[in-house]
Amino acid sequence: MSNPSKLGKVYLVGAGPGAADLITVRGANLLAKADIVFHDALIDPAMLDLCPQAIKEPVGKRCGKLSSAQHFINKRLVDAAQKYQIIVRLKGGDPMMFGRADEEIQALKKHNIEVEVVPGITAALAGAAAIQQSLTLRGVSRSVAFVTLAQANEAREDVAGAIEKNQNSPLQNPSADTLVYYMGRKDASNIAKQLIEGNSQHTSQTPVHILEAVSTKNERHWSSTLGELATGKANDWFDSASPALIMVGEALREKQQATELQSSSTKIDDGLQDGKILTNSRRSA
């Protein structure tokens, strides 16, 4: 085993949801000092301009396309730590959210290689910011679930049977008030059908927002209901080249309607609050 004092340090850096200027300051500073950068497929090329001095190695995974196997990525990180002092593994969104960071961390620790995780903005939060609608809402939504239906295709033999069983079983949906599905494009209509049929918390009228390429110049939105999504209305809208996010829940309903409902159920008698709330959120005395 190599002498740990001579090994480099690996940083798992969250690149954020897409736009280059949404990376954290710490992440950008590390890119500027990195000797080598292993980056995901969906990283904005402009972000790589932050590390002109570094060797750049693409190790991304794209559904249905030739991708780097995870065990190969792990090995490359370990090998890089034998040669370089500052190694950045640049991962889309946040490294700890559906990014298989645990496998990379464990592989590095097994070889006594120091590793640090630098968080990034995950797509769900960027999506909520893009449509300016909170994932939580007082009296409506106090729980949020981030979900992916994607299965690793690099199963170890001891868990292959369990994974095969999961792939053949019905989709499993959590019972949170607001649901955000990552990598759910191919299963969009099935997700909606199961939510309507098996969860009274969500009905055919529950709001749905689909966002593609969040925070980038190619960002697109599709807004409707679970019922419309279940019938496949969004199937032809999707762009297979862009990452998609499916957001479901009453907290995402148009705020004008929510304001009307709140106004009809609450009367304020306090003389200090006689003003009216305008649609642009300014108060009028």
GUKOL-473704 format. One record per residue: residue in three letters; x, y, z of N, C-alpha, C, CB in turn. Coordinates in steps of 0.2 Angstrom, whole numbers. Atoms other than C-alpha are relative to their C-alpha. Glycine has a CB too. Layout:
! residues N
ala, X, Y, Z, X, Y, Z, X, Y, Z, X, Y, Z
...
END
This chain:
! residues 285
met, 4, -6, 0, 0, 0, 0, 4, 6, 0, -5, 0, 6
ser, -4, -6, 0, 6, 17, -4, 0, 4, 6, -3, 5, -6
asn, 0, -4, -6, 12, 29, 9, -5, 6, 0, 7, 3, 1
pro, 5, -5, 0, -3, 40, 13, 2, 7, 0, -4, 0, 6
ser, -3, -7, 1, 8, 56, 15, 2, 2, -7, 6, 0, 5
lys, -1, -1, 7, 12, 55, -3, -6, 0, -5, 6, -4, -3
leu, 6, 1, 4, -5, 53, -9, -4, 7, -1, -5, -5, 3
gly, 4, -6, 1, -16, 67, -16, -6, 0, 3, -1, 2, -8
lys, 7, -1, -3, -33, 73, -10, -5, 1, -5, 0, 6, 5
val, 6, 0, 5, -49, 70, -19, -6, 4, 2, -2, -7, -2
tyr, 6, -4, -2, -63, 83, -19, -6, -2, -4, 2, 7, 0
leu, 6, 2, 4, -80, 77, -24, -4, 7, 0, -5, -6, 3
val, 2, -7, 1, -87, 94, -30, -7, 0, -3, 5, 5, -3
gly, 7, -1, 4, -106, 98, -34, 1, 5, -4, -5, 1, 6
ala, 0, -5, 5, -107, 107, -50, -6, 4, 0, 1, -3, -7
gly, 7, -4, 0, -125, 113, -46, -4, -3, -6, 2, 7, -1
pro, 5, 2, 5, -140, 111, -58, 2, 0, -7, -6, 3, 2
gly, -2, -1, 7, -132, 117, -74, 4, 6, -2, -7, 0, -4
ala, -3, -6, 1, -128, 135, -75, 7, 0, 3, -4, 6, 2
ala, -7, -1, -3, -109, 138, -73, 1, 4, 6, 5, 2, -6
asp, -1, -5, -6, -111, 152, -61, -4, -2, 6, -2, 7, -2
leu, 4, 2, -6, -122, 142, -49, 5, -5, 4, -6, -4, -2
ile, -4, 4, -4, -107, 132, -43, 2, 4, 6, 7, -2, -4
thr, -2, -4, -6, -101, 137, -25, 6, 3, -1, 0, -5, 6
val, -6, -3, 0, -87, 148, -22, 6, -5, 1, 1, 6, 5
arg, -5, 5, -2, -77, 134, -14, 1, -5, -6, -3, -4, 6
gly, -1, 4, 6, -80, 123, -29, 4, 3, -5, -7, -2, -2
ala, -4, -4, 5, -74, 136, -41, 7, 1, 2, -4, 7, -1
asn, -7, -1, -3, -59, 139, -30, 4, -6, -1, 0, 2, 7
leu, -3, 6, 0, -55, 121, -30, 2, -2, -8, -4, -6, 3
leu, -1, 1, 7, -57, 120, -49, 6, 4, -3, -6, 2, -4
ala, -6, -4, 2, -44, 134, -51, 6, -3, 2, -1, 7, 3
lys, -7, 3, -3, -31, 124, -41, 1, -7, -2, 0, 1, 8
ala, 0, 7, 1, -35, 107, -47, 6, -2, -5, -6, -3, -3
asp, -5, 3, 5, -21, 96, -56, -4, -4, -5, 5, -4, 4
ile, 4, 4, 5, -34, 85, -64, -8, 0, 2, 2, -7, 0
val, 7, -1, -2, -53, 86, -65, -4, -6, -4, -3, 7, -2
phe, 5, 5, 2, -65, 71, -68, -7, 2, 0, 1, -7, 3
his, 6, -4, 0, -81, 78, -74, -6, -5, -3, 0, 6, -4
asp, 6, 4, 3, -99, 71, -78, -2, 3, -7, -6, 2, 5
ala, 2, -2, 7, -107, 72, -95, -4, 6, -1, -4, -6, -3
leu, 4, -6, 0, -119, 86, -91, 3, 6, 2, -7, -2, 3
ile, -3, -6, -2, -107, 98, -85, 0, 6, -5, 7, -1, 3
asp, -1, -5, 5, -108, 115, -93, 7, 1, -2, -3, 7, 3
pro, -7, -1, 2, -93, 117, -104, 3, 7, 3, 1, 0, -8
ala, -3, -6, -3, -91, 135, -97, 3, -1, 7, -6, 5, 0
met, -3, 2, -7, -88, 127, -80, 7, -2, 0, -4, -5, 4
leu, -7, 2, 1, -72, 119, -87, 5, 6, -1, 0, -5, -5
asp, -4, -6, 1, -66, 136, -91, 3, 3, 7, -4, 6, -4
leu, -3, -2, -7, -63, 138, -72, 6, -3, 2, -6, -1, 5
cys, -6, 4, -1, -49, 126, -73, 4, -1, -6, -2, -7, 3
pro, -4, 0, 6, -38, 130, -88, 6, -4, 1, 1, 6, -3
gln, -6, 3, -2, -23, 123, -79, 0, -8, 1, 3, 3, 6
ala, 1, 7, -2, -30, 106, -76, -1, -5, -6, -6, -1, 5
ile, 2, 5, 5, -31, 90, -86, -7, -2, 1, 5, -7, 2
lys, 7, 1, 0, -49, 86, -90, -2, -6, -3, -4, 6, -4
glu, 2, 7, 2, -56, 69, -90, -8, -1, 0, 4, -5, 4
pro, 7, 2, 0, -74, 65, -95, -2, -7, 2, -4, 1, -7
val, 2, 7, -3, -82, 51, -85, -7, -1, 1, 4, -2, 7
gly, 7, 0, -1, -100, 54, -87, -4, -6, -2, -3, 6, -4
lys, 5, 6, 2, -115, 42, -88, -6, 4, -3, -2, -4, 7
arg, 6, -2, 4, -129, 45, -100, -4, -6, -1, 1, 4, -6
cys, 4, 5, 1, -144, 34, -101, 0, -2, -7, -7, 1, 3
gly, 1, 3, 7, -144, 23, -117, 6, 2, -4, -6, 3, -3
lys, -6, -1, 3, -126, 29, -121, 6, -3, 3, 1, 8, -1
leu, -6, 3, -3, -109, 23, -119, 3, 4, 5, 6, 0, -6
ser, -1, -3, -6, -104, 27, -102, 6, -3, 4, -6, 0, 5
ser, -5, 3, -4, -90, 25, -89, -2, -4, 5, 5, 6, 2
ala, 2, 5, -5, -92, 10, -78, 2, 3, 7, 2, -7, -1
gln, -2, -3, -7, -92, 15, -59, 6, -2, 2, -6, -1, 4
his, -6, 3, -3, -79, 3, -54, 6, 3, -4, 0, -7, -1
phe, -5, -3, 4, -68, 11, -68, 2, 7, 2, -1, -1, -8
ile, -1, -6, -2, -71, 28, -62, 4, 0, 7, -7, 4, 1
asn, -4, 0, -7, -66, 23, -44, 7, -2, -1, -4, -6, 4
lys, -7, 2, 1, -50, 15, -50, 4, 6, -3, 1, -5, -5
arg, -3, -6, 3, -46, 31, -60, 2, 5, 5, -4, 3, -6
leu, -1, -5, -5, -48, 42, -45, 6, -3, 5, -7, 0, 4
val, -5, 3, -5, -37, 30, -34, 7, 1, -4, -1, -7, 1
asp, -6, 0, 4, -24, 30, -48, 3, 8, 0, 0, -3, -7
ala, -2, -7, 1, -24, 49, -50, 3, 3, 7, -7, 4, -1
ala, -3, -2, -7, -21, 51, -31, 7, -2, 1, -4, -3, 6
gln, -7, 2, 0, -4, 42, -34, 4, 5, -4, 0, -7, -3
lys, -4, -4, 4, 1, 55, -46, -1, 8, 1, -2, -1, -8
tyr, 1, -7, -1, -7, 72, -42, -2, 2, 7, -6, 2, -5
gln, 1, -2, -6, -10, 82, -27, -7, 2, 1, 4, 6, 2
ile, 7, -2, -1, -27, 90, -30, -4, -3, -6, 0, 8, 0
ile, 4, 4, 5, -40, 79, -39, -7, 2, 1, 1, -7, 1
val, 7, -2, -1, -58, 86, -42, -4, -5, -4, -1, 7, -2
arg, 5, 4, 3, -72, 74, -46, -6, 4, 0, -1, -7, 4
leu, 6, -5, 1, -85, 86, -53, -6, -3, -2, 2, 5, -5
lys, 6, 4, 1, -102, 79, -51, -6, 5, -1, -1, -5, 6
gly, 6, -5, 1, -119, 87, -57, -4, 0, 6, -4, -3, -6
gly, 4, -1, -6, -130, 94, -44, 4, 0, 6, -6, -5, 0
asp, -4, 1, -6, -125, 89, -27, 3, -7, 0, -5, 1, 6
pro, -3, 7, 0, -113, 74, -25, -3, -5, 4, 7, 1, 3
met, 3, 5, -5, -123, 66, -11, -7, -2, -2, 0, 2, 7
met, 6, 1, 2, -139, 66, -21, 0, -4, -7, -4, 6, -1
phe, 0, 4, 5, -141, 51, -33, 7, 0, -5, -6, 2, -5
gly, -6, 0, 4, -123, 53, -38, 5, -5, 1, 4, 7, 2
arg, -5, 5, -1, -115, 37, -32, 6, 2, 4, 1, -4, -6
ala, -5, -3, -3, -104, 47, -21, 3, -5, 5, -1, 6, 3
asp, -2, 5, -5, -103, 33, -8, 5, -5, -2, -6, -3, 3
glu, -5, 5, 3, -95, 21, -19, 7, 3, -1, -3, -3, -7
glu, -7, -3, 1, -81, 33, -24, 3, 2, 7, -1, 7, -4
ile, -3, -1, -6, -79, 38, -6, 3, -6, 3, -5, 3, 5
gln, -3, 6, -3, -77, 20, 0, 6, -2, -4, -6, -5, 0
ala, -6, 2, 4, -65, 16, -14, 6, 4, 2, -1, 0, -8
leu, -6, -5, -2, -54, 31, -9, 2, -2, 7, -2, 7, -1
lys, -2, 2, -7, -54, 27, 9, 3, -7, 1, -7, 0, 5
lys, -3, 7, 0, -50, 9, 6, 8, 0, -1, -3, -5, -5
his, -7, -1, 2, -33, 15, -1, 3, 6, 4, 0, 2, -7
asn, -2, -5, -4, -31, 28, 13, 1, 7, -4, 7, -2, 3
ile, 0, -7, 4, -34, 43, 1, -5, 5, 3, -2, -1, -8
glu, 5, -5, -3, -41, 58, 9, -5, 3, -5, 5, 6, 3
val, 5, -2, 4, -57, 64, 2, -5, 5, 4, -5, -6, -2
glu, 4, -5, -3, -68, 79, 5, -6, 2, -5, 4, 7, 1
val, 6, -2, 4, -86, 83, -1, -2, 7, 0, -6, -5, 2
val, 2, -7, 0, -91, 100, -7, -7, 0, -3, 5, 4, -5
pro, 7, 0, 3, -110, 102, -9, -1, 4, -5, -5, 1, 6
gly, 2, -4, 6, -119, 109, -24, -8, 1, 1, 2, -3, -6
ile, 8, -1, 1, -137, 115, -28, -3, -6, -4, -1, 7, -3
thr, 3, 5, 3, -147, 100, -32, -6, 2, -5, -3, -5, 5
ala, 5, -2, 5, -159, 101, -47, -7, 2, 3, -1, -5, -5
ala, 7, -1, -3, -175, 100, -36, 0, 7, 2, -1, -5, 5
leu, 1, -6, -3, -171, 116, -27, 1, 6, -6, 6, 1, 5
ala, -1, -5, 6, -165, 125, -44, -7, 0, -3, 5, -2, -4
gly, 7, 0, 3, -182, 119, -51, -5, 4, 3, -2, -7, -1
ala, 5, -4, -4, -192, 127, -37, 1, 7, -1, 0, -2, 7
ala, -2, -7, 1, -182, 143, -39, -2, 2, -7, 7, 1, 1
ala, 1, -2, 7, -185, 143, -58, -8, 2, -1, 2, -6, -5
ile, 7, -1, 0, -204, 142, -56, -3, 4, 5, -4, -6, -1
gln, 2, -5, -6, -204, 153, -40, -6, -3, 4, -1, 7, -3
gln, 5, 3, -4, -214, 140, -31, 3, -5, 5, -6, -4, -4
ser, -3, 3, -6, -209, 133, -14, -2, -8, -1, -1, 3, 6
leu, 1, 7, -1, -208, 114, -12, -4, -1, 6, 6, -5, 0
thr, 4, 0, -6, -216, 117, 5, -4, 6, 1, 5, -1, 6
leu, 5, -5, -1, -231, 127, 10, -4, -1, 6, -5, 1, -6
arg, 3, 1, -7, -238, 131, 27, -7, -2, -1, 0, 7, 3
gly, 7, 3, 1, -254, 121, 29, -1, -4, -5, -5, 6, 0
val, 1, 4, 6, -252, 112, 13, 6, -6, -1, 0, 4, -6
ser, -5, 5, 1, -235, 103, 12, 6, 1, 5, 3, 1, -7
arg, -6, -1, -5, -222, 100, 26, 5, -6, -1, -3, 0, 7
ser, -5, 5, 1, -213, 85, 18, 1, 0, -7, -3, -7, 3
val, -3, 0, 7, -203, 83, 2, 4, -6, -1, 4, 6, -2
ala, -3, 6, 2, -197, 67, -6, 4, 1, -7, -4, -6, 0
phe, -4, 0, 6, -183, 66, -19, 1, -7, -2, 7, 3, 1
val, 0, 7, 2, -185, 50, -29, 3, -1, -7, -8, -1, -1
thr, -2, 2, 6, -177, 41, -43, -2, -7, -1, 8, 1, -1
leu, 2, 7, 2, -183, 25, -52, 6, -3, -4, -6, 0, -4
ala, -5, 3, 4, -166, 23, -61, 3, -6, 4, 5, 5, -1
gln, -4, 6, -3, -157, 6, -57, 7, 0, -2, -4, -6, -1
ala, -7, 2, 2, -139, 3, -57, 1, -6, -4, 5, 0, 6
asn, -1, 5, 4, -134, -8, -71, 6, -4, 1, -1, 1, -8
glu, -6, 3, -2, -118, -13, -63, -1, -4, 6, 6, 5, 0
ala, 1, 4, -6, -125, -25, -50, 5, -5, 2, -7, -3, 0
arg, -4, 6, -2, -114, -36, -40, -4, -6, 0, 3, 2, 7
glu, 3, 6, 0, -118, -54, -40, -4, -1, 6, 5, -6, -1
asp, 4, 2, -6, -124, -55, -22, -6, 4, 0, 5, 1, 5
val, 6, -3, -1, -137, -42, -25, -4, 1, -7, 1, 8, 2
ala, 4, 0, 6, -142, -45, -43, -7, -2, 0, 4, -4, -5
gly, 7, 2, -1, -157, -55, -38, -5, 5, 2, 0, -6, 4
ala, 5, -5, -4, -164, -42, -27, -1, 6, -5, 4, 3, 6
ile, 1, -6, 5, -161, -28, -41, -5, -3, -5, 6, 2, -3
glu, 5, 2, 5, -170, -39, -54, -7, -1, 3, 2, -7, -2
lys, 7, 1, -3, -185, -42, -42, -3, 7, 0, 1, -3, 7
asn, 2, -7, -1, -186, -23, -39, -2, 3, -7, 5, 5, 3
gln, 2, -2, 7, -186, -20, -58, -6, -3, -3, 6, -1, -5
asn, 6, 4, 3, -200, -32, -61, -6, 2, 5, 1, -7, 0
ser, 6, -2, -5, -211, -25, -46, -3, 7, -2, 2, 0, 7
pro, 3, -6, 1, -223, -10, -47, 5, 6, 2, -7, 1, 3
leu, -4, -5, -3, -215, 7, -45, -2, 2, 7, -2, 6, -5
gln, 2, -1, -7, -214, 12, -27, 1, 8, 1, 5, -3, 4
asn, 0, -7, -1, -219, 30, -23, -1, 2, 8, -5, 3, -4
pro, 0, -2, -7, -216, 38, -6, -7, 4, 2, 6, 4, 3
ser, 6, -4, -2, -230, 47, 4, 1, 7, 2, -4, -4, 5
ala, -1, -7, -2, -223, 64, 5, -5, 5, -3, 7, 2, -2
asp, 4, -5, 2, -233, 80, 2, 2, 2, -7, -1, 6, 4
thr, -3, -2, 7, -222, 85, -13, 5, -5, -2, 3, 7, 1
leu, -4, 5, 3, -213, 73, -24, 4, 3, -6, -4, -6, -2
val, -4, -2, 5, -198, 77, -35, 3, -6, -3, 5, 5, 2
tyr, -3, 6, 4, -193, 63, -48, 6, 2, -4, -5, -3, -4
tyr, -5, -1, 4, -176, 63, -55, 1, -6, -5, 7, 1, 4
met, -1, 5, 5, -172, 54, -71, -7, -5, -1, 6, -5, 2
gly, 7, 4, 1, -191, 49, -73, -3, 1, -6, -4, 2, 6
arg, 3, -2, 7, -194, 54, -91, -3, -6, -3, 5, 2, -5
lys, 3, 6, 3, -197, 36, -97, -6, -3, 4, 6, -5, -1
asp, 5, 3, -4, -208, 32, -83, -6, 5, 2, 3, -3, 7
ala, 4, -5, -2, -218, 48, -82, -7, -2, 1, 1, 6, -5
ser, 7, 1, -1, -235, 42, -86, -2, -6, 5, -2, -2, -7
asn, 1, 6, -5, -233, 26, -76, 0, 3, 8, 5, -5, 0
ile, 0, -3, -6, -228, 37, -61, -7, 3, 2, 6, 6, 0
ala, 7, -4, -1, -244, 48, -63, -5, -5, 1, -1, 4, -6
lys, 5, 5, -1, -255, 32, -65, 0, -3, 7, 1, -5, -5
gln, -1, 3, -7, -248, 24, -49, -2, 5, 6, 7, -3, 1
leu, 2, -5, -5, -250, 40, -39, -7, 1, 1, 4, 7, -1
ile, 7, -1, 0, -268, 42, -44, -3, -6, 3, -2, 2, -7
glu, 4, 6, -2, -273, 24, -41, 2, -2, 7, 2, -5, -5
gly, -2, 3, -7, -263, 21, -25, 1, 5, 5, 6, -4, -1
asn, -2, -5, -6, -261, 37, -15, -6, 5, 0, 7, 3, -1
ser, 5, -5, 0, -276, 47, -10, 2, 7, 1, -5, -2, 6
gln, -3, -6, -1, -264, 61, -6, 0, 4, -6, 6, 0, 4
his, -1, -3, 7, -262, 64, -25, -6, -2, -4, 7, -1, -3
thr, 6, 2, 4, -277, 64, -37, 2, 3, -7, -6, 4, 3
ser, -1, -2, 8, -279, 67, -56, 1, 8, 0, -6, -2, -4
gln, -1, -7, 1, -280, 86, -52, 6, 3, 4, -7, 3, 3
thr, -6, -2, -3, -264, 87, -42, 5, 3, -5, 4, -6, 4
pro, -5, -4, 4, -252, 100, -50, 6, -4, -2, 2, 7, 2
val, -6, 3, 2, -237, 94, -60, 4, 5, -4, -1, -7, -4
his, -5, -5, 4, -222, 104, -66, 6, -5, -3, 2, 6, 4
ile, -6, 3, 3, -209, 96, -78, 5, 5, -2, -2, -5, -5
leu, -5, -5, 2, -193, 105, -80, 6, -3, -3, 3, 4, 6
glu, -6, 3, 3, -179, 101, -92, 6, 5, 0, -2, -2, -8
ala, -6, -4, 0, -161, 108, -92, -1, 6, 4, 1, 2, -7
val, 1, -5, -5, -165, 118, -76, 6, 4, 0, -1, -3, 6
ser, -5, -5, -1, -155, 134, -75, 5, 1, -6, 5, -1, 6
thr, -5, -1, 6, -147, 133, -92, -4, 4, -5, 2, -7, -3
lys, 4, -4, 5, -152, 143, -108, -5, -5, -4, 6, 2, -5
asn, 5, 5, 3, -161, 127, -114, -6, -2, 4, 3, -6, -3
glu, 5, 2, -5, -173, 127, -99, -7, 0, -3, 1, 4, 6
arg, 7, 0, 2, -191, 122, -103, -4, -2, 6, -1, -5, -6
his, 4, 2, -5, -206, 120, -92, -7, -3, -4, -2, 6, 4
trp, 6, 3, 2, -222, 109, -94, -4, 0, 6, 1, -7, -4
ser, 4, 0, -6, -236, 112, -82, -7, -2, -1, 0, 8, 3
ser, 7, 3, 1, -252, 102, -80, -2, -3, 6, 0, -4, -6
thr, 2, 4, -5, -260, 89, -69, 2, -7, 0, -8, 0, 1
leu, -1, 7, 0, -257, 71, -64, -4, -4, -5, 0, -3, 7
gly, 5, 3, 4, -272, 66, -74, 3, 1, -8, -7, 3, 0
glu, -3, -1, 7, -264, 74, -90, 6, -4, -1, 1, 7, -1
leu, -7, 4, 1, -247, 66, -87, -2, -7, 0, 4, 2, 7
ala, 1, 7, 0, -255, 49, -84, -2, -2, -7, -6, -2, 5
thr, 2, 1, 6, -263, 50, -101, 5, 1, -6, -6, 4, -2
gly, -6, -1, 4, -246, 53, -109, 0, 7, -4, -1, -5, -5
lys, 0, -6, 4, -249, 71, -114, 7, 3, 0, -5, 5, 4
ala, -7, -3, 0, -231, 75, -110, 5, -4, -4, 3, 1, 7
asn, -5, 5, 3, -223, 60, -119, 3, 3, -6, -4, -6, -2
asp, -3, -3, 6, -220, 70, -135, 3, 6, 1, -6, 1, -6
trp, -3, -7, -2, -215, 86, -126, 7, -1, 2, -4, 3, 5
phe, -7, 1, -3, -199, 78, -118, 5, 0, -6, 0, -7, 3
asp, -6, 0, 4, -182, 81, -126, 4, -5, 3, 3, 7, -1
ser, -4, 5, -3, -172, 65, -124, 7, 2, 1, 0, -6, -4
ala, -7, -2, -1, -156, 75, -124, 1, 4, 6, 2, 4, -6
ser, -1, -4, -6, -160, 85, -109, -3, -3, 6, -5, 6, -1
pro, 2, 3, -6, -161, 80, -91, -7, 3, 3, 5, 1, 6
ala, 7, -2, -2, -179, 81, -84, -2, -1, 7, -5, -3, -4
leu, 1, 0, -7, -186, 84, -67, -8, 0, 0, 3, 6, 4
ile, 7, 1, -1, -204, 79, -62, -2, 2, 7, -3, -6, -2
met, 2, -2, -6, -212, 89, -48, -8, 0, 1, 2, 7, 1
val, 7, 1, -1, -229, 84, -40, -2, 2, 7, -1, -8, -1
gly, 2, -1, -7, -239, 91, -26, -4, 7, 0, 6, 1, 5
glu, 4, -6, -1, -252, 104, -20, 4, 6, 1, -5, -1, 5
ala, -4, -6, -1, -238, 116, -15, 1, 4, -6, 6, -2, 4
leu, -2, -3, 6, -235, 119, -33, -6, 3, -4, 3, -6, -5
arg, 6, -3, 4, -253, 125, -38, 2, 7, -1, -6, -2, 5
glu, 0, -7, 1, -254, 142, -45, -1, 4, 6, -4, 2, -6
lys, 0, -3, -6, -251, 154, -31, -6, 5, 0, 6, 4, 1
gln, 6, -4, 0, -266, 165, -37, -6, -3, 3, -1, 3, -7
gln, 5, 4, -3, -278, 151, -33, 1, -1, 7, 0, -6, -4
ala, -2, 1, -8, -269, 148, -16, -2, 6, 4, 7, -2, 1
thr, 2, -6, -3, -271, 166, -12, -7, 1, 1, 3, 6, -3
glu, 7, -1, 0, -289, 166, -16, -3, -4, 6, -3, -1, -6
leu, 2, 5, -5, -292, 151, -5, 1, 2, 7, 3, -7, -1
gln, -2, -2, -6, -283, 158, 9, -4, 6, 2, 8, 2, 1
ser, 4, -6, -1, -292, 175, 8, -7, -2, 2, 0, 4, -6
ser, 7, 1, -1, -309, 167, 8, -1, -4, 7, -3, -5, -5
ser, 0, 3, -6, -305, 157, 24, 2, 3, 6, 3, -7, -1
thr, -3, -4, -5, -297, 170, 34, -2, 7, 0, 8, -1, 0
lys, 2, -7, 0, -303, 187, 39, 4, 4, 6, -7, 2, 2
ile, -4, -3, -5, -291, 199, 48, -3, 7, 2, 7, 2, -4
asp, 3, -6, -3, -298, 212, 60, 5, 5, 3, -5, -3, 5
asp, -5, -4, -3, -282, 219, 66, 1, 7, -4, 7, -3, 0
gly, 0, -6, 3, -282, 238, 62, 6, 1, -4, -2, 5, 4
leu, -6, -1, 3, -264, 237, 58, 1, -4, -7, 6, -2, 5
gln, -1, 4, 6, -267, 225, 44, -6, 1, -5, 1, -7, 2
asp, 5, -2, 4, -281, 234, 35, 1, 0, -8, -4, 6, 2
gly, -2, 0, 7, -271, 234, 19, -2, -6, -4, 7, 1, -1
lys, 1, 5, 4, -274, 223, 4, 6, -3, -3, -5, 2, -6
ile, -6, 3, 3, -262, 211, -3, -1, 0, -8, 1, -8, 3
leu, 0, 0, 7, -259, 214, -21, 3, -6, -4, 3, 7, -3
thr, -2, 6, 4, -255, 201, -35, 8, 1, 0, -3, 0, -6
asn, -7, 0, 1, -237, 208, -36, 3, 0, 7, 2, 7, -3
ser, -2, 1, -7, -235, 205, -17, 2, 7, 4, 6, -4, 0
arg, -1, -6, -4, -234, 224, -12, -6, 1, 4, 2, 6, -5
arg, 6, -2, -4, -245, 230, 2, -2, 7, -1, 2, -1, 7
ser, 3, -7, 1, -257, 245, 0, -4, 2, 6, -5, 0, -6
ala, 3, -2, -7, -262, 254, 16, -7, 3, -2, 4, 5, 3
END
